Amino acid sequence: AITRLIPLNVIVTFFMWIVIQPDVLNGYMAEPLRAAGIFAAMLGAVIFAMRLQDQPVSRHAIRALGPVILMSGLGVVFAKIALDSAGVASQHSAVFGYMTVQAFFMILIFGALETFWQPVPRAVFTGRVAMQTGFLMGLNTIVHMVFKSYAYQSVENPAYVSAVILVTPLIVLLYYKLFKGQTVGNLKAGFMILLCAAVMVYLISM
């Protein structure tokens, strides 16, 4: 249920940003056809992302994940506000400054959880495989955060970035299909996400 509902945060982010930045709505109203096309492509990406896995979604799951989806959207909105506040002249320092602050609080929060509650046995963190995996995940996270932060600064609505990120599962599906011969999700839906994201980016760049 989580993988099917989380993509809804794209739509939540889209409308949250319009509420916070009414000037964006004025831009949409000035070019209604282009705006409608962007929203339709983004909505298509969300719908197909929700179809990557064929799992039932209960009302309980919707109620339980509602706050998570809302907070996920808020996180994206706050990230763009923080990055935009630095201005164009300080674009690079804003990106790396934001990442540093975010990393600090992540270490603080997860460090406190591990110290007082120990949800994961400490031996897990000291194994060779765990350290190698952690290094690769950390490297991937840094690269991901750098490009995502710059992308937030480059678009008028941060929901566009979230919509493009929905393409990521397609890479995983293709890996399992090509290298392990396993079908772990709906590949057709994955390619449709890619198509919708491409159309959205094209319309944004017009």
N, C-alpha and C positions, 0 to 999 in steps of 0.2 A: 504493500500500500504506500510506503514511503516514496519509493521511486516513481510511482504513478502520480502522486499528489504534489511533490516538491516543485515540479516545473511551474505550478500555478504562481509561484513567487514572482515570476516574470511579469505577469499581468498586474499583480499587487504593486510591484515596483513602478510600473508604467503609470498607474493612476496616482500613486503617492507622489511621484515627482511632479505631476501636473498640478496637484493641490499645492505643493510647496513652491513651485515655480510657475505661476499663471502665464508668464510670458511664453512658455513653451506651447501652451494651448493656443495662444494668439498666432503663433507660427503655424500650427496645424490648421487653424481656421483660414489662414491666408492661402494655404495650398491644400484644400480638402481632399482632392483625389489622391495626391501623393501621400498625405497623412493616412488616408483610408487603406491605401496599398501597404504602407509600412505596418500598420496595425494588423491587417489581415495576414501578412506574411509572418509576423511575430506570433499571432494567435495560432497559425498553422503549425509553427515550430513547437509551440507548447502542447497542442493536441497530439501531435505525432510523438513527442517525447513521453507523453502519458501512455502511449501505446507500445512502448519498447518492451514492456513486460506484461504478460497476460495474467494478472493477479486480481482477485476480487477486491473491491474497495467497499468497506462497510461504513455505515453512518458513524459508528464509534471512531473509526480511523479518521474520518473527516473532522469530527469534533476534536479529537486528540491532536491532530496535526495542524489544525487551524492556527493556533498561536505560533507554532513553529514557522509556518509559511509567512505569517504576518511579521515576525521578528526577522526572518531572512530578508524580506523586502526592505524592512527598516535599516538593516545592516548595510545593504547596497546604497540606499539613499544617503545615509550618514557618511558613508565612504566618499561619495561624490561631493557632498557638501564640504567635507574636510579637505579634499584634494583641490576643489575649485577655489576655496578661500585663500589659497596661496597666490593665485593669479598666474598669468601666463609667464611672467618674468621668472618666477620661482618654480616652474613646472617640475624640474628634475629633483630639486630639494624637497618638494612636496611629496613626490612619490616615495623617495627613500626615507624621508622623515616619518611618513605615515606607516610605512612597513616596519620601521624600527619601533615605533610606539605600539603597534599592533603585536609585534613579536614579544615585546616586553610584557604586555598584559597576558598574553597567552602562556608565557613561561611562568608568570606569577600565579595565574589561576590553576593551570594544570599541575604546577609544582605543589601548590597547596593541597589540591585533591589527592595527589600521590603521597604526600607527606602524612596527611591526617587520616585519609580513608583507604589508601592503597587499593584502588579498584583493580589494578593490574599488578601481579607479583613482580617484584623488582628484578628477579632473575631473568625475566623476559627482556629487559632492556640491556642486559649485559652479554647476551648471546651474540655470536659472530654474525649469524643470519639477521638477527634483529638490528644490529648496528649497520650492516650493509644496506638493509632495506630502509632503515631510518635515514641514512645518508642520501640514498636515491630519492626518497620521498621529500626530504628537506630541499634538495637541489631542484626538484620539480616544482615544489611550492614557491621557491624564490623566483624562478623564471615565470611561473604562472602569475604571481602577484605583481611582478614588474610590468608585464604586458597588460594585465587587467587594469592596473592603476592608471597607466598611460591611456588606455582605452576609455576609462571613465572620464578623463579630462577632455577627450576628443569628441564626445557625443553630446547631443542636447538632452538625451534621456538615458539614464544608466540601464534601463530595462533592455536596451539594444544589446549591451554587452552580455547580460544574463542570457538573452536569447541565443546569441552566438555560442556561448559556452555549452548550450544544450547539445551541440554537435559532438562533444567529447565522448559520450558513450558509444558512438558509432566506431571510433577508433578501437575501443575495447572489443566490440562485437566482431569487427574485422580481424583483429588479432586472433581471437579464439577460433574463428571460422577458417582462416588461412593457415595458421600454424598448429592448431590442435584439432581441427576438424570437428569442432563443437559449435552448435547453434545455441547461444545463451540468451538470445533476444531477437526481436523483430528487426531484421536487417532492412526490410523495405521501409519501415517507419524511420529508421536511422537515416537512410538516404533522402527521405522526404524532409526530415529536419534540415539536412544539408541544403536541399533545394530552397526551402523556405528562408533559411538564414541568408543564402546567396541573394535571393530576390530582395530581402529586406535591406541588405548592405548596398545593393545597387540603387534602390530607391532613396536611401539616406544620402548617398553620394551625388545624387542628381542636383 
